[in-house]
Amino acid sequence: MCYNCNDITLRDSFYSLQDYLNCLEYIAELNSNGNYEIIEKTCSIDKVKNSNGCWVCDTISHVLECKKCGQKFKCFADTYHGGGSFNRI
């Protein structure tokens, strides 16, 4: 793990829908800054809901990788049962 990864804000769990959506915005910012890349995804980070406002999948995940050291982080949400997290893998 490198100095960039030490500054990542992780979440052991999401306590609300807004908490999860805020985390997705945070991941999008990390991806756009050039130091990280989304390497796996269930769907596009800005398309987790369809045009009807429903979740696109029962479980949604995005894996982010540090371009400097290769550390991976996974954001996972269970949209059917509730819950999720953003942690190192």
C-alpha positions in Angstrom: 0.0 0.0 0.0 1.3 3.5 -0.9 0.8 7.0 0.5 -2.2 7.6 -1.8 -4.0 4.6 -0.4 -3.5 5.6 3.2 -5.8 8.6 2.6 -8.7 6.6 1.2 -11.8 6.9 3.4 -13.3 3.4 3.9 -16.7 2.4 5.2 -17.4 -0.7 7.2 -21.0 -0.4 6.3 -23.5 1.9 4.7 -26.1 3.3 7.1 -28.4 4.8 4.5 -29.1 5.0 0.7 -27.5 8.5 0.7 -24.4 7.1 2.4 -24.0 4.6 -0.4 -24.6 7.2 -3.1 -22.1 9.5 -1.5 -19.5 6.7 -1.5 -20.1 6.2 -5.3 -19.5 9.9 -5.8 -16.3 9.6 -3.8 -15.2 6.6 -5.9 -15.9 8.5 -9.1 -13.7 11.4 -7.9 -10.9 9.0 -7.1 -11.2 7.4 -10.5 -11.2 10.8 -12.2 -8.1 12.1 -10.4 -5.9 9.7 -12.4 -4.4 7.7 -9.4 -7.1 5.0 -9.4 -8.9 3.0 -12.0 -12.2 1.1 -11.8 -11.2 -2.4 -12.9 -14.4 -4.3 -12.2 -18.0 -3.2 -12.1 -21.5 -4.5 -12.1 -22.7 -1.4 -13.9 -21.5 2.1 -14.6 -20.9 4.1 -11.4 -23.4 6.8 -12.5 -26.1 4.3 -13.7 -26.8 2.2 -10.5 -30.5 3.0 -11.0 -32.5 2.7 -14.2 -34.8 5.3 -15.8 -37.7 4.1 -13.5 -35.5 4.8 -10.4 -35.1 1.1 -9.6 -31.7 -0.5 -8.8 -30.2 -2.1 -11.9 -29.2 -5.3 -9.8 -29.8 -6.8 -6.4 -26.1 -6.5 -5.7 -23.9 -3.8 -7.1 -20.1 -3.8 -6.9 -17.2 -1.6 -8.1 -13.5 -2.5 -7.7 -11.0 0.3 -7.7 -7.3 -0.2 -8.1 -4.4 2.1 -7.2 -2.3 2.7 -10.3 0.8 3.2 -8.1 0.8 0.2 -5.9 -2.0 -2.1 -7.1 -4.0 -2.1 -3.9 -7.6 -2.9 -4.6 -10.7 -1.5 -2.9 -14.2 -2.9 -3.3 -17.5 -1.0 -2.9 -20.4 -3.5 -2.5 -24.1 -2.9 -1.9 -26.9 -5.4 -1.4 -29.8 -3.4 -2.8 -32.3 -6.1 -2.1 -31.6 -6.9 1.5 -29.8 -3.6 2.4 -26.2 -3.0 3.5 -22.8 -2.9 2.0 -19.3 -1.6 2.5 -16.2 0.0 0.9 -13.0 -1.8 2.0 -9.6 -3.0 0.9 -9.5 -6.4 -0.8 
